Amino acid sequence: MRILTFLIFIPVATVLMGSATSIHTKTMNTSSAHSAPSAYVHRRPAEFVLLKDIAPDIVQEIRYAGARNFVGRKIAGYEAAQCILTRRAALALAQVQAELRKSRLSLKVYDGYRPQMSVDDFEVWSLQPELQDMKAEFYPRIDKKNFFKLGYVAKKSSHSRGSTVDLTIIPLPNQTQANDLSNQRLIPCTAPACERFTENSLDFGTAFDCMDERSHHDNLEVGIVAQHNRNMLRALMEKHGFEAYQKEWWHYTLKDEPFPDTYFNFPVTD
């Protein structure tokens, strides 16, 4: 399957977003309006929901519950391939989905709530230079030891607060794709859409979780189709209360998140 590379217009403003827009970082929210973060919470509060119970038509492909990710294996804490979010974030995401469905498009979610134990797993992996199984695809142009310095991985992630989501847009009807790595050659995530791992999403210039400057929202090395798709996604997400993370086109955090200073550590389960 070849990825769609034509422009798709939907009834929403797709204006370019300037650099003046405030951005959620991958790390701890440092706003003076918030107090210091509390200790990790190891139980799942009632305010956390399965996305499928709020928006069952949103496609899910939870990458860290399997092997197709930058580590190359299942990540600690992902006991089920489910997207968990705060109810507030899930409801906002459902509104985005409703707009996309009008144009025969859909959201596809790669990750939502991420336990602190998963973040810790990333950190341990980053300190093991011999583990480079997925470098050729996910970080072909950078050294894994620089993940934290470059802002692609954080010791405390906004995902662990429950209102951050990684996602893309796919055309409908949803086309299946193969995630089996055993017979696939690793292609750089920065390669043209028609050459890299075949996903069922629109072209966003890089693959998901591509640790590269081309994944930055304002990067002009990607083609005009990818720039359009990034702006379309960003306009929709910001319309419904999310903020973009500048270094990753797929990463959004709800601005009015209910737990801005609390990091959770319960596992992802059904």
C-alpha positions in Angstrom: 0.0 0.0 0.0 1.3 3.5 -0.8 0.5 6.3 1.6 -1.9 9.0 0.4 0.1 11.9 -0.8 -2.6 14.3 -2.1 -3.9 17.3 -0.2 -7.1 16.6 1.8 -9.1 19.7 2.8 -11.6 19.6 5.6 -13.9 22.3 6.9 -11.6 23.8 9.4 -9.1 26.6 9.4 -5.7 25.3 8.5 -3.7 28.4 8.9 -0.1 28.2 9.8 0.5 28.5 13.5 3.2 30.9 14.4 6.0 30.4 16.9 4.3 32.7 19.3 1.9 29.9 20.2 2.7 28.6 23.7 3.9 25.0 23.7 3.7 22.2 26.2 7.1 20.7 26.8 7.8 17.0 27.1 9.0 17.5 30.6 7.4 18.7 33.8 5.1 21.7 33.6 7.1 24.5 35.1 4.5 27.2 35.1 4.7 29.3 38.3 0.9 28.8 38.6 1.6 25.2 39.6 3.1 23.8 42.7 5.9 21.2 42.7 4.9 17.8 41.3 3.5 15.3 43.8 4.8 11.8 44.4 3.8 9.2 41.8 0.3 7.9 42.1 0.1 4.1 41.7 -3.6 3.7 41.4 -5.9 4.6 38.5 -8.4 7.3 39.5 -12.0 7.4 38.3 -11.1 10.4 36.1 -9.1 8.1 33.8 -11.0 6.2 31.1 -10.4 3.9 28.2 -10.6 5.9 25.0 -12.6 3.2 23.4 -15.4 3.8 25.9 -15.6 7.5 24.9 -14.7 7.4 21.2 -14.9 3.8 20.0 -14.4 4.9 16.3 -10.9 6.3 17.0 -8.4 3.8 15.7 -5.7 2.7 18.1 -2.3 1.3 17.4 -0.5 1.4 20.8 3.1 1.1 19.7 4.7 0.6 23.1 2.5 -2.5 23.7 4.4 -4.2 20.9 7.8 -4.3 19.2 7.3 -1.6 16.5 8.9 1.3 18.3 12.3 2.9 18.8 13.3 0.4 21.5 12.2 -2.7 19.5 10.3 -4.4 22.2 7.3 -4.1 24.5 7.8 -1.4 27.1 7.4 -1.9 30.8 3.9 -1.0 32.1 2.0 -1.7 28.9 0.0 -4.8 29.9 -2.7 -4.1 27.2 -2.8 -2.3 23.9 -5.2 0.4 25.1 -5.2 4.1 25.1 -6.1 5.5 28.5 -6.7 9.2 29.0 -8.3 11.6 31.5 -12.0 11.9 30.7 -11.6 15.5 29.8 -8.9 14.7 27.2 -10.9 11.8 25.8 -14.0 14.0 25.4 -12.0 16.7 23.6 -10.4 14.1 21.3 -13.9 12.8 20.5 -14.8 16.3 19.2 -11.8 16.3 16.9 -12.8 12.9 15.6 -16.3 14.1 14.9 -15.0 16.8 12.7 -12.7 14.5 10.8 -15.4 11.9 10.2 -17.3 14.5 8.1 -14.4 14.3 5.6 -14.1 10.5 5.7 -11.0 10.8 7.9 -10.2 9.5 11.4 -7.7 9.9 14.2 -5.3 7.0 14.9 -3.8 7.1 18.4 -0.3 5.7 19.0 -0.1 6.5 22.8 -2.0 8.2 25.6 -1.3 7.8 29.3 2.2 6.4 29.9 3.2 5.1 33.3 6.3 6.4 35.0 7.6 2.9 34.9 7.6 3.1 31.1 9.4 6.4 31.2 12.0 4.8 33.5 12.3 1.9 31.0 13.2 4.4 28.3 15.9 5.9 30.5 17.5 2.6 31.3 17.5 1.6 27.7 19.1 4.9 26.7 22.0 4.1 28.9 22.8 0.8 27.1 24.7 1.8 24.0 24.8 -1.7 22.7 21.0 -1.8 22.2 20.6 -0.2 18.8 18.2 -2.6 17.1 15.9 0.1 15.7 18.3 2.9 15.0 18.2 2.5 11.2 14.4 3.3 11.3 13.7 5.6 14.3 16.8 7.6 14.9 19.2 7.2 11.9 20.8 10.6 12.3 21.2 11.0 16.1 23.0 9.2 19.0 20.6 7.6 21.4 22.6 9.0 24.4 21.4 12.5 23.3 17.6 11.6 23.4 17.1 13.5 26.7 19.2 16.5 25.7 17.4 16.9 22.4 14.0 16.6 24.0 12.7 13.4 22.4 12.6 11.6 25.8 12.1 13.0 29.2 12.7 11.7 32.7 9.2 13.0 33.5 6.7 12.9 30.6 3.5 14.8 30.2 2.1 11.5 29.1 2.2 10.3 32.7 -0.2 13.1 33.7 -2.9 11.4 31.5 -3.9 14.3 29.1 -1.2 13.9 26.4 -1.7 11.9 23.3 0.4 10.8 20.3 -1.7 10.6 17.1 -2.1 10.9 13.3 -4.8 11.1 10.7 -5.9 8.2 8.5 -8.3 8.0 5.6 -11.5 6.0 5.8 -12.2 3.2 5.3 -9.3 2.1 7.6 -6.8 0.0 5.8 -4.9 -2.7 7.7 -1.2 -2.7 7.9 1.5 -5.3 8.9 3.4 -4.6 12.0 5.5 -7.8 11.9 9.1 -6.8 11.9 10.5 -10.3 11.1 10.5 -9.9 7.3 10.8 -6.1 7.0 13.9 -4.1 6.2 14.3 -1.1 8.4 13.9 2.1 6.4 14.8 5.5 7.8 11.8 7.4 9.3 12.9 10.4 7.3 12.6 8.7 3.9 9.8 9.7 1.5 6.4 8.3 2.5 6.4 5.9 -0.5 9.7 4.3 0.6 9.5 3.9 4.4 7.4 1.4 6.4 3.9 1.5 5.0 1.4 3.0 7.4 -2.2 3.7 6.7 -2.0 7.4 7.7 -1.7 10.5 5.7 1.8 11.8 4.9 3.2 13.9 7.8 6.8 14.0 6.5 8.2 11.5 8.8 7.1 8.3 10.6 5.7 8.4 14.1 8.4 8.6 16.8 11.0 9.7 14.3 13.8 11.2 16.4 14.9 13.8 13.9 14.6 17.6 13.2 12.2 16.7 10.3 9.6 15.8 12.9 9.6 19.4 14.2 6.3 21.2 13.4 8.0 24.1 11.5 10.6 22.0 9.6 10.5 22.9 5.9 12.5 19.9 4.7 9.3 18.0 4.5 7.1 18.4 1.4 4.1 20.7 1.0 1.6 17.8 1.5 3.1 16.9 4.8 3.2 20.6 5.9 -0.5 20.9 5.0 -1.4 17.7 6.9 0.6 18.9 10.0 -1.2 22.2 9.9 -4.6 20.6 9.5 -4.0 18.3 12.5 -2.7 21.2 14.6 -5.6 23.5 13.8 -8.1 20.8 14.7 -6.3 19.9 18.0 -5.9 23.5 19.0 -9.5 24.3 18.2 -10.5 21.6 20.8 -8.1 22.7 23.5 -4.8 20.9 22.9 -1.3 22.3 22.6 1.3 21.0 20.2 4.8 20.0 21.2 7.2 21.8 18.8 9.6 18.9 18.3 7.0 16.2 17.5 4.2 16.7 15.0 2.2 13.9 16.6 2.3 15.0 20.3 -0.5 17.1 21.9 -1.4 18.0 25.5 -4.7 19.2 26.7 -4.2 22.8 27.9 -6.8 22.5 30.7 -5.5 19.2 31.9 -6.9 18.1 35.3 -3.6 16.8 36.7 -1.0 19.3 35.7 1.4 18.4 38.5 0.6 14.8 39.2 2.5 11.9 37.6 0.9 8.5 37.6 2.5 5.0 37.7 -0.3 2.5 37.3 0.0 0.0 34.4 -1.9 0.3 31.2 -4.6 -2.4 31.3 -8.0 -3.1 29.8 
